[in-house]
């Protein structure tokens, strides 16, 4: 395997007054806003991940973290912007280490009632409210929630991580960044991929839909056989269920927000 994080890569935050985690937890100690009678009768979390799907995803994540130990501790800061009601990452990583960020107040309230940490706001507002976290976040999760911006990257410490899938081209975008390196990946079946295989799994796939309905045609070679004007072609990210792990290089200018925004 080309790259694998070691115990020395892990950054443990100070327990003193300068610990940015303290300000985060203080912000969360607000009057309780959860009212269970405001929640829908059927859990949003259950709708998002039925039992079988939830179990499969947890196995996938467990396989990834077993292959690539990240050293996440109780002092670690893990952000999950656009989480909706998804608690699977917190269940595997550790419930109090993952901060779920989403403007959907119903989803966040549901997570809060189950003991998870959640902030009902947009990720842009969360970052604006927590400038002290620049260069201090251990990991950001980008799962079905769009690409990670240059501003978000500035919050990740050197040696910190990004977990990303490709539903919104997030993993492909991370792979193009020079300040991050690909560590590995795990596919939807829980098969761990080293750096070489994980790199090959990235990229895009061309497909075509025949006019008037019919079967989809995949791949450039097969599309070339079709008669022009008989199909509509699209290009989409490959392997959208795979989860890739990226590590921020130690030399990355993590504390220069203006440079990050310019990326």
WOKAFEN-V363922 format. One record per helix or strand. SS is the DSSP state (h for helix, s for strand). FROM is the first residue (numbers start at 1). TO is the last residue. If there is no record, write none. Layout:
ss;from;to
SS;FROM;TO
SS;FROM;TO
This chain:
ss;from;to
h;7;9
h;20;28
h;36;38
h;44;48
h;51;67
s;78;81
h;88;93
s;98;101
h;105;113
s;117;119
h;123;129
h;131;133
s;137;142
h;150;155
s;156;164
h;170;175
s;180;186
s;192;193
h;195;201
s;204;210
s;216;218
h;220;224
s;231;237
s;243;248
h;257;262
